[in-house]
Amino acid sequence: MKDEGNTRAGIQVIARAAAILRALRDDADGLSLGQIAERVGLPRSTVQRIVGALQVERLVIASSSGGSIRLGPEITALSEATRYNVVEECRLHLSELSRRLGETADLSVLRGAGMIFLDQVPGTHRLRTVSAVGDVFPLTNTANGRAALALLPEARARGLAEDEWRRWHQKGDWARFSEILAKIRDTGLACDDNAHTDGISALGGAFRDRNGEIHAISVPVPSQRFEQIKPQVEEALTETLNILKTQLST
């Protein structure tokens, strides 16, 4: 009976530590112990004890002033290993999507306040779009960013969107933008019609990997042929996302 109680307690500690790590993942600037406690719904003393253990393992670190906690180097190392696995797992599907459409297919991941490009298969058209692996794209005016936001809880999505508008000195309309996100949740696809780069439009869809991280596959197309090919892109991208979601759920 004692062993069973110890097992339950151990599982509870792991679950609480995971909740703390997720809270820090969603705030790249770091959080104070009080903020973490509020986010995860735990007493500050409990959070302090768990954070202390995570610091020993370098899973979290404190800022130089000691005022905030953020994800540590060990998390980064684990994340890098996972990222390459995701790239490998998606590469065949990206290649097939690009071959089927003749257009560029991209894989990106939500990191902090932007979408980071992890992989790309260039299209076969002479006029095509190309982005470099490692490029960071915004969230509110790109197909992949919008698709990623649509997977987040509304409050978190709103916070990221409004932070981006403030950072870029843009006037955003959350009520209108939340309607866009609602439509994306219904259809599974997001559209960027010249919103990010003039002359380039895109469709994108997002999914969570086995660790819960949000990734997106997007197909950017020169706008001059976007409307003509849009139905084919919608069909092919939806099929690719469905295959990936099934694959990642097993």
N, C-alpha and C positions, 0 to 999 in steps of 0.2 A: 504493500500500500504506500509505503514511504517512497519507494522507487517511482511509483506511478505519479505521486505528487511532485517529485523532483523533475520528472519528464515534462509534466504540464508546465511547471514553472520555467523550465529551460526553453520550451517552445514559445511561451509568452514573451520571454526576454528577446528571443530572435525576432518575433513579430514586431515588437516595439522598436528594436534597432533598425529593422527594415523600414518602418514607418518614418523614423528620423532621417534615414538616408534618402528616402524619396522626397521628404520635405526639403532637404538641402539640394537635391538634384534639381528641383523646380525653382530654386533661387540662387543663381550663380554668384550673387554678391555676398552670400552668407547670411546667417541668422543668429540672433542672440539666443541664449538659453531660454529666455522668456518667450521669444517668438516661436521657437521650436515647440515648447510646451503647449503654446496656444494652437499651433497648427495640428499637432498630433493628439491633443486632448489628454495629456499626461501631466502629473505634478512636476514642478520644476526640479525638485530633488531627484525624482526618478530619471528625468532627462539628463541631469548633470552626471548621475552615476553611469548611465549607458554611454553618454558622450565620452566620458573619461576612459571607458574600456575601448571604445572605437578609436580614440586617439592613440592608445598604446599600440594598436594594430595598424596605425597610419591610414585608417579608413576615413578619418576626418582630421582636420587641423584647425588650430585657432589662428586668427589674424595676429599680426605683430603686436597690436595694441591689446589683444585678448578680448576685444569687444564682440567678435562674431566668429561663428563656426562655419566652415565650408568643407566640401568633399576633399579628401586627401589624395596623395600620390598613388596609394595602393588601389584606390577606386579607379583612378585614371588608367593604371596598368591593366586592371581587369577589363575596363571598358574598351581599351585598345584591342585586346584579344578578342572580345566579343564582336567588335566592329568588323574585324577581318572575317570572322565566321559569317556574319550577315552579308558581307560583300560577296563572299564565295557562294553563299546559298542563293543569292539573288542574281548572280551574274548570268546564268543560263537563261533565266526569265527575261532579263534586260535585253540580252542578245536576240532572243526570239521575238520580243516585242519590237525591237528596232528593225529586224529583218522583215517582219510582217508588214510594217508600216512604211519602211524606208526613211523613217525619221529618227532623230536622236532620242535616246531613253536615258533618264538620269535616276540615280538613287541618292537620297539625302537623309539626314537624321536631324531631329530637333535637339539642339544643344543650347541651353540657356535662352537667349533672346533671338536666335536665328536658325536657319537651316543650313547645315554644312554638307556640301557635296562629297559623297564617298566614292562614287563610281559613275561612269558614263560610257555608253556605247554610241558612237557617232552614227548619224544617218547616212544614207547613200546618195541623197540629192546633192547637187553641186552647191545649191544655196541651202545651208543648214545652220543650226545654232550649236555653239560649243561653249561649255563652261569648264573651268579647271577644277579638278579634284582639290578640295580644301577651300574653295570659294564659299563665302557665307552670304546667303540671301535673306532678305527680310521676310516677315511672316504675313503681313496684312495685304500685300499686293502681289503675291506670287501664288501660283497654283499649289505648289507643294507646301508652302507655309500655311495657306488657308486650310488645306486638307488636314494638316497636323493640328491646327488650332481647333478644328471641329471635333477632334478626338478627346480634347481636354474638358474638364469640368468648366461650366460657363464662367464662374468667377475667375478661374485661373486664365482662361482664354481672354477674358476682358482685361485683366491686369496686364498681360503681355501686349495686347493690342494697344491699349492706351499708353503704356510705357513707350512703345515704338513710335506712336504718333507724336508724343511729347519730345522724344529724343530727336526726331527728324523735323520738328517744328511743323507738323502737319495737323490740319483740322480734321479729326475723325468723328464719325457719327456712329456710336456704338449700337443704337437701336437698328439702324440700317444694316450695319455689319453683322449683327447677331442674326438677322434674317438670312443673310448670305450663308452663315455657318449652319443654320437650321436646314437650308436647302441641301448643303453639302452632306449633312448627316443623312438626309433622305435618299439622295442619289448615290452617295459614296464617291462622288467626283467633284473636284473644285476647278474653276476656270479662271485664268488670268488673260484677259483680252486687252493686250497692250498696256496693262496696268503697271507692270514693273519696267519693261523696256519697250520703247516705241518701235513697232515693226515686228515684235515677237509676241505670240500668244501661246498659251500652254494649257494642258489639262493635267491634273494630278490627283492621286489618291493616296491615302495614308493607311498604315497598319502598325500594329505593335509586334515587336519581336518576342522571342521566348522569355526575355528578361523584362518585358514591359516597356521598353524604349520605343518611342514613336519614330518611324521612318516613313518616307514617301517616295513613290515612283512618279515621275512626271515626264511628259512628252512635250517639249517646246517645238513650236512650228513657226516659220516665217508667216506673218499675218496675212500676206497676200494669198496664201493657199489654205489658211486655217479653216475657214468656214466650209470649204469644199471637202476637206478630209476629216472634219470634226466627228461625224457619225462613226467612221471607221476607227478613229482613235478612242472614242468612248467605248465601243464594243471590245476592242483589243485590250485596252487598259483595264476594264472591268474584269475581263476573263483572267488577266495576269494577276490582278489583286486577289481574286477569289482563289486561284491556285495557291498563291503564296500564303494566304490566311489559313487555308486548309493544311498546307505543309507545316506551317509554324505552330499549329495547334496540336500536332501529333508528337 
